Amino acid sequence: MRHRVSGRKLDRPTEHRLALYRNQVAELIDHEKIVTTVAKAKEVKSLTERVITLGKAGDIASRRRAIGFLPQEKTAKKVFDDLARRYAKRDGGYVRLVRMGTRRGDAAEMAQLELVE
């Protein structure tokens, strides 16, 4: 039974999976749009929204948590300087998931993640 167990394992070891999530969150923040599989997109969406919420808090503890999670400090700087101001009046829902159909090579269901304006 897997009652109240959240998250997907994506058939990867823990360290690999967490590194994948961190890198995809950073790419989404940097480029504001990425294309990935639906399963990865669903996980990355929630993590990105948590990081942006940390940016909106703006205190030193939140900044340290964001820098600890994101692989580059410049990405955290963008969260606190740009995205926090952009989403100041918005209570969540910063990321949009758009399904794009299947990938030709392996028929994996693809999705586009983008930051909402």
ABEGO torsion letter per residue (X at the ends): XABGBBEBAGGBBAAAAAAAAAAAAAAAAAAGBBBBBAAAAAAAAAAAAAAAAAAAAGBAAAAAAAAAABABAAAAAAAAAAAAAAAAABBEGABBBBBAEBBAAAGBBBBBBBBBX
